[in-house]
Amino acid sequence: MARFLEIVKMSFISFKSNISKNSEFLWLILGQIISILFSVVIIKIVTKIGTSDFGIYSLILTISALVSAMLVGPSEQGFVRYFFNFNNGNDKKRFLNVIYLFFVFVGAIIILISTIFYFLQIIESPNTILAGVFVVLFTFSSFFASLFNLIRKRKLNTFLIILEKLVATILLIILKFYDLLNITSVLVALSTSIFVSIIVRTNCFNSVLGYNFLKDLKILSLREYLIYKKIFIFSIPLIIWGFSGWLESSSDRWIIANFSNLNTVGIYSLMMTLSSYLIATPIGVIGQYFQPIIFEKISNKDSEDSSNKHINNFIYSCVFLVLFGVFFSLFFGKMILSFIAVDFTTFWYFLPFFSLSIGLFQIAQAYTIFGMIHEIPKIYLIPKIVLGFVSLFLNVIGVYYLQIIGLTISMNVASFIYLIMVLMINRKVKANL
């Protein structure tokens, strides 16, 4: 208990120190606070389409999560990990070539699949091409935001996040005013706001790094292939663990849709969304701040003590945020739900348990930074695979017999098992280094 309290104290001190001394961190915090406030308003409006359509919207988000988990996310981690290795001279432009080619390639594949689904009429509503466009834009929005944080343009990134959320909010308010809210119009509004954000973001990104898309793409050669080959090899284990992670975090909605109904999917998804705002989003901010610094120090071969200090600060901050999020959801969860959607208020007591589950998972994810900095992410393959299939099995059993209550138990058990396995692997690898 004393050790636990000491960890909480250290995480709070680290968190407070970074806020008071570092302007970059302040801009990250400000951006996320404003983003969350806008997101709450957006969710409040989107839920007006009804629990069934909100359930469909949630299932589309799980498809986006799958694309991120298996295609975009793993390569994004590779780009972040090796950015500073190719940050000089001509290599920098070639590295950016690889990033944009990757974006075009993945986007084209998703749109092609969506078009095939549309003409074969596999899914009638909503329009699959529109859903495909939304998935591409939604997935790459966070990808380009990560690149901005990578070059540590926190202030500019904050303004761009606000721009995206502001445009989305205005469009949704207009739709609501004219009574035009439905699943299709929501996808159009959100896609438009993200598209505007990506255009502005990429232009600013290119300007900061002195990159000209049309001009610099002309220098394409074998070098781009070799750069992505290095990134891809690094990312292979992340593809496997990305799919396993998707089974843990997103398969539940499809299980609910199969064994229950879309209304239940909508209720569950709102709870998970709010839990993510309380836990995953703040931890994402912490990661966006610390990871570029950690990787830069590793690339520059700074002292091990300096790197370990930042890693420890990262972990302790994550623990503090999880504890804060769980207790906040316990004491203020009902009030938040009553503001967003009164129809969902009776289920408020699930919120702390969802927050705890997400928190345990996020702490485990934070500890995987150890494998990333040593370029051995494959050490987490077994925990990830176990997590995915244990979650799938427990989710099916839980939903079948106990509905959302069973799912809540399943999520917490699976996340706890995952955390224990990651800690055990880290201890074993450290002992062998």
C-alpha positions in Angstrom: 0.0 0.0 0.0 2.8 2.4 0.9 4.5 1.7 -2.5 1.2 2.3 -4.3 0.7 5.7 -2.5 4.3 6.6 -3.3 3.7 5.9 -7.0 0.6 8.1 -6.9 2.5 10.9 -5.2 5.4 10.7 -7.7 3.0 10.7 -10.7 1.2 13.8 -9.3 4.5 15.6 -8.7 5.7 14.7 -12.3 2.3 15.8 -13.7 2.4 19.1 -11.8 6.0 19.8 -12.7 5.4 19.3 -16.4 2.4 21.6 -16.4 4.1 24.4 -14.6 7.4 24.3 -16.4 6.8 23.3 -20.0 4.8 25.4 -22.4 4.6 22.4 -24.9 2.8 20.4 -22.3 0.5 23.3 -21.6 -0.5 23.6 -25.2 -1.1 19.8 -25.4 -3.3 20.0 -22.3 -5.2 23.1 -23.6 -5.8 21.5 -26.9 -7.2 18.3 -25.5 -9.4 20.0 -22.9 -11.0 22.1 -25.7 -11.2 19.1 -27.9 -13.0 17.1 -25.2 -15.4 19.9 -24.6 -16.2 20.1 -28.3 -16.4 16.3 -28.5 -19.0 16.2 -25.7 -21.1 18.7 -27.6 -20.7 16.7 -30.8 -21.6 13.4 -29.1 -24.6 15.2 -27.5 -25.8 16.2 -31.0 -25.0 12.9 -32.7 -27.0 10.9 -30.1 -30.1 12.7 -31.3 -30.1 10.4 -34.4 -31.4 7.7 -32.1 -29.9 4.8 -30.3 -30.2 2.5 -33.3 -28.5 4.9 -35.8 -26.0 5.7 -33.1 -25.3 2.0 -32.8 -24.6 1.9 -36.6 -22.3 4.9 -36.2 -20.5 3.1 -33.5 -20.0 0.0 -35.7 -18.5 2.2 -38.4 -16.1 3.6 -35.8 -15.1 0.0 -35.0 -14.2 -0.5 -38.7 -12.1 2.6 -38.5 -10.5 1.2 -35.4 -9.7 -2.0 -37.3 -8.1 -0.1 -40.2 -6.1 1.8 -37.6 -5.1 -1.3 -35.7 -3.9 -3.3 -38.7 -2.8 -0.8 -41.3 -2.3 2.7 -40.1 -1.4 2.4 -36.4 1.5 -0.1 -36.8 3.2 2.0 -39.5 2.5 5.2 -37.6 4.5 3.8 -34.7 7.3 3.0 -37.2 7.2 6.5 -38.6 7.4 7.9 -35.1 10.1 5.6 -34.0 12.4 6.3 -37.0 11.6 9.9 -37.8 14.7 11.2 -36.1 16.9 8.6 -37.8 16.0 10.1 -41.2 15.8 13.8 -40.1 18.8 15.1 -42.0 19.1 16.5 -45.6 17.7 14.5 -48.4 16.7 11.6 -46.2 14.1 13.8 -44.5 12.3 14.5 -47.8 12.4 10.8 -48.8 11.0 9.9 -45.4 8.1 12.3 -46.0 7.6 10.8 -49.5 7.1 7.4 -47.8 4.5 8.9 -45.4 2.4 10.4 -48.2 2.7 7.4 -50.5 1.5 5.3 -47.5 -1.5 7.6 -47.0 -2.5 7.5 -50.7 -2.0 3.7 -50.9 -4.1 2.9 -47.8 -6.8 5.4 -48.7 -7.1 4.0 -52.2 -7.5 0.4 -50.9 -10.3 1.4 -48.5 -12.2 3.5 -51.1 -11.9 0.6 -53.6 -13.3 -1.9 -51.1 -16.1 0.5 -50.2 -16.9 1.0 -53.9 -17.1 -2.7 -54.5 -19.4 -3.1 -51.5 -21.6 -0.3 -52.9 -22.0 -1.7 -56.4 -22.6 -5.3 -55.0 -25.2 -3.8 -52.6 -23.7 -5.8 -49.7 -24.8 -3.0 -47.3 -27.7 -0.7 -48.2 -27.4 2.0 -45.5 -25.5 4.0 -44.9 -23.8 4.6 -48.3 -20.7 2.4 -48.1 -18.6 4.8 -50.2 -19.4 7.6 -47.8 -18.5 5.3 -44.9 -15.2 4.4 -46.6 -14.3 8.1 -47.1 -15.2 8.7 -43.4 -13.0 5.8 -42.3 -10.0 7.0 -44.3 -10.3 10.6 -43.0 -11.1 9.6 -39.4 -8.2 7.2 -39.3 -5.6 9.5 -40.8 -6.7 12.5 -38.7 -5.0 11.2 -35.6 -2.1 10.0 -37.8 -1.3 13.5 -39.0 -1.9 14.9 -35.6 0.8 12.5 -34.3 3.2 13.8 -36.9 2.7 17.4 -35.7 3.4 16.4 -32.2 6.5 14.5 -33.4 8.0 17.8 -34.7 6.8 19.4 -31.4 4.6 22.0 -33.0 2.2 21.8 -30.1 0.7 25.2 -30.3 -0.1 25.0 -34.0 -1.5 21.5 -33.5 -3.8 22.8 -30.8 -5.3 25.4 -33.1 -5.8 22.8 -35.8 -7.6 20.4 -33.4 -9.8 23.3 -32.4 -10.5 24.1 -36.0 -11.6 20.5 -36.8 -13.9 20.3 -33.8 -15.3 23.8 -34.4 -16.2 23.0 -38.0 -17.8 19.7 -37.0 -19.8 21.4 -34.3 -21.1 24.2 -36.5 -22.1 21.7 -39.3 -24.0 19.5 -36.8 -25.8 22.4 -35.2 -26.9 23.5 -38.6 -28.2 20.0 -39.4 -30.0 19.8 -36.1 -31.5 23.3 -36.6 -33.0 22.3 -39.9 -34.0 18.8 -38.6 -31.7 17.0 -41.0 -29.8 14.8 -38.5 -29.4 11.2 -39.6 -26.6 8.8 -40.0 -25.7 9.9 -43.5 -25.7 13.7 -42.8 -23.6 13.1 -39.6 -21.0 11.2 -41.7 -20.9 14.0 -44.3 -20.5 16.7 -41.6 -17.7 14.9 -39.7 -15.9 13.9 -43.0 -16.0 17.5 -44.1 -14.5 18.9 -40.9 -11.8 16.3 -40.8 -11.0 16.9 -44.5 -10.6 20.6 -43.8 -8.3 19.9 -40.9 -6.1 17.4 -42.8 -5.7 19.9 -45.7 -4.6 22.7 -43.4 -2.5 20.3 -41.3 -0.5 18.8 -44.2 0.1 22.3 -45.7 1.5 23.5 -42.4 3.5 20.3 -41.9 5.1 20.6 -45.4 5.8 24.3 -44.8 7.6 23.6 -41.5 9.7 20.9 -43.0 10.4 22.6 -46.3 8.6 19.9 -48.3 6.9 20.3 -51.7 4.7 17.4 -52.5 4.7 17.5 -56.3 8.4 18.5 -56.6 9.8 16.1 -54.0 7.9 13.1 -55.2 9.9 13.3 -58.4 13.0 12.1 -56.6 11.3 8.7 -55.8 13.8 5.8 -56.0 14.8 2.6 -54.3 15.7 4.6 -51.2 11.9 5.1 -50.3 11.4 1.4 -50.6 14.3 0.7 -48.2 13.0 3.3 -45.7 9.6 1.7 -45.6 11.0 -1.8 -45.5 12.7 -0.8 -42.2 9.5 0.6 -40.9 7.4 -2.3 -42.1 9.8 -4.9 -40.4 9.5 -2.9 -37.2 5.7 -2.8 -37.6 5.0 -6.5 -38.3 4.5 -7.4 -34.6 2.3 -4.4 -34.2 0.0 -5.6 -36.9 -0.6 -8.8 -35.1 -1.1 -7.1 -31.7 -3.2 -4.4 -33.4 -5.7 -7.0 -34.5 -5.6 -8.7 -31.1 -6.2 -5.3 -29.5 -9.1 -4.6 -31.8 -10.7 -7.9 -30.7 -10.3 -6.7 -27.1 -11.6 -3.1 -27.6 -14.0 -3.2 -30.6 -15.3 -6.7 -31.2 -17.7 -6.3 -28.2 -19.9 -4.0 -30.3 -20.4 -6.6 -32.9 -21.0 -9.3 -30.3 -23.7 -7.0 -28.7 -25.2 -6.4 -32.2 -25.4 -10.2 -32.7 -26.7 -11.3 -29.3 -28.7 -8.1 -28.4 -29.7 -5.1 -30.6 -28.4 -1.9 -32.0 -30.0 0.1 -29.2 -27.7 -1.7 -26.7 -24.8 -1.1 -29.0 -25.5 2.6 -28.9 -25.8 2.6 -25.1 -22.6 0.7 -24.6 -20.7 2.8 -27.2 -21.6 6.0 -25.4 -20.3 4.7 -22.1 -17.1 3.6 -23.8 -16.7 6.9 -25.5 -17.0 8.8 -22.3 -14.7 6.4 -20.5 -12.1 7.0 -23.3 -12.4 10.8 -22.9 -11.7 10.4 -19.2 -8.8 7.9 -19.5 -7.5 7.2 -23.0 -7.5 10.7 -24.3 -5.5 12.3 -21.4 -3.1 9.4 -21.5 -2.8 9.9 -25.3 -1.7 13.5 -24.5 0.9 12.3 -22.1 2.2 9.8 -24.7 2.3 12.5 -27.4 4.4 14.6 -25.2 6.8 12.1 -23.8 7.3 9.6 -26.7 9.0 12.0 -29.2 11.3 13.2 -26.4 12.2 9.6 -25.4 12.8 8.5 -28.9 14.8 11.6 -29.7 17.0 11.0 -26.7 17.5 7.4 -27.7 18.4 8.4 -31.3 20.9 11.0 -30.0 22.3 8.4 -27.6 21.7 10.6 -24.5 22.5 9.2 -21.1 20.5 6.2 -19.9 19.5 8.0 -16.7 17.9 10.8 -18.7 15.9 8.4 -20.8 14.8 6.4 -17.8 13.7 9.6 -16.0 11.3 10.5 -18.8 10.1 6.9 -19.1 9.3 6.8 -15.4 7.6 10.2 -15.5 5.5 8.9 -18.4 4.4 5.8 -16.5 3.7 7.6 -13.2 1.6 10.3 -15.1 -0.5 7.5 -16.7 -1.2 5.9 -13.3 -2.3 9.2 -11.9 -4.6 9.9 -14.8 -6.2 6.5 -14.5 -6.9 6.9 -10.8 -8.3 10.4 -11.4 -10.5 9.2 -14.3 -12.0 6.3 -12.4 -12.9 8.4 -9.3 -14.2 11.2 -11.5 -16.6 8.8 -13.3 -17.7 7.4 -10.0 -18.7 10.8 -8.5 -19.7 12.8 -11.6 -20.7 10.1 -14.1 -24.4 10.4 -13.7 -24.3 14.2 -14.0 -22.3 14.0 -17.2 -24.7 11.5 -18.8 -27.7 13.6 -17.8 -26.2 16.5 -19.7 -25.3 14.6 -22.8 -28.3 12.2 -23.2 -31.0 11.8 -20.6 -32.0 8.4 -22.1 -28.7 6.9 -21.1 -28.6 8.2 -17.5 -30.0 5.1 -15.9 -26.9 3.2 -17.0 -24.4 5.6 -15.4 -23.1 3.1 -12.9 -21.3 1.2 -15.6 -19.1 4.2 -16.3 -16.6 3.7 -13.5 -16.1 0.0 -14.4 -15.6 0.9 -18.1 -13.1 3.5 -17.0 -11.2 1.1 -14.8 -11.0 -1.4 -17.7 -9.7 1.2 -20.1 -7.3 2.4 -17.4 -5.7 -1.0 -16.8 -5.3 -1.5 -20.6 -3.7 2.0 -21.0 -1.2 1.4 -18.2 -0.2 -1.8 -19.8 0.2 0.0 -23.1 2.3 2.6 -21.4 4.7 -0.1 -20.2 5.2 -1.3 -23.8 7.4 1.8 -24.4 10.2 -0.4 -23.0 10.0 -2.7 -26.0 9.6 0.2 -28.5 12.8 1.9 -27.4 14.8 -1.3 -27.7 13.2 -2.1 -31.1 11.7 -5.4 -29.9 7.9 -4.8 -29.9 7.6 -8.5 -30.8 8.0 -9.4 -27.1 4.4 -8.3 -26.5 2.9 -10.5 -29.2 1.9 -13.2 -26.8 0.2 -10.9 -24.3 -1.6 -9.1 -27.2 -2.8 -12.4 -28.8 -3.9 -13.8 -25.5 -5.7 -10.5 -24.7 -7.5 -10.5 -28.0 -8.8 -14.1 -27.9 -9.5 -14.1 -24.1 -11.5 -10.9 -24.6 -13.4 -12.4 -27.5 -14.3 -15.5 -25.6 -15.2 -13.7 -22.3 -17.2 -11.1 -24.2 -19.3 -13.7 -26.0 -20.0 -15.6 -22.7 -20.6 -12.4 -20.8 -23.0 -10.8 -23.3 -24.9 -14.0 -23.9 -25.6 -14.7 -20.2 -25.5 -11.2 -18.5 -25.6 -8.6 -21.3 -23.7 -5.4 -20.5 -23.0 -6.6 -16.9 -21.2 -9.6 -18.2 -19.3 -7.5 -20.7 -18.2 -5.2 -17.9 -16.7 -8.1 -16.0 -15.1 -9.5 -19.1 -13.4 -6.2 -20.0 -11.8 -5.8 -16.5 -10.6 -9.4 -16.2 -9.0 -9.3 -19.7 -7.3 -5.9 -19.1 -5.9 -7.1 -15.8 -4.5 -10.2 -17.3 -2.9 -8.2 -20.1 -1.3 -5.8 -17.6 0.2 -8.6 -15.5 1.6 -10.3 -18.6 3.2 -7.1 -19.9 4.8 -6.5 -16.5 6.2 -10.0 -16.3 7.7 -9.8 -19.8 9.3 -6.4 -19.1 10.9 -7.8 -15.9 12.2 -10.9 -17.8 13.7 -8.9 -20.6 15.3 -6.4 -18.3 17.0 -9.2 -16.4 18.5 -10.5 -19.7 19.8 -7.1 -21.0 
